Amino acid sequence: MNCFWKWTAAIFGIVIVAAFIALSVMAGSPKDVYGMVRYALPHMHRGTLKIGSDAPDARIVALDGVSRFHIRERTRDRPLVLVFGSFT
């Protein structure tokens, strides 16, 4: 094997390991890195919703923590505002 390819493979491996370590620090743990890469990164894109358009229906866990329901089942034609955040 050519010396160039050995160095290229070694540098590529070092970059992959460094990226994994950096993501582990950012995400909190190696387990969270897998979740972030598997679920978050493919979905990070701009949506097509505009002001006034209907929000997509979603299935949500109820306050009891067991039962689930679709948002449209509870809201019907009434407006709904969802606030995501921390109030502590």
BELDA-V682204 format. One record per pair of residues at least 4 apart in sequence whose C-alpha atoms are under 6 Angstrom apart, sorted by the first residue. I is the first residue (numbers start at 1). J is the second residue. Records with the same first field share a line. If there is no record, write none. Layout:
I: J, J
This chain:
5: 9
23: 27
24: 28, 29, 30, 33
27: 32, 33
34: 38
35: 39
36: 40
37: 41
58: 70, 71
59: 69, 70
60: 68, 69
61: 65, 68
62: 67, 68
72: 76
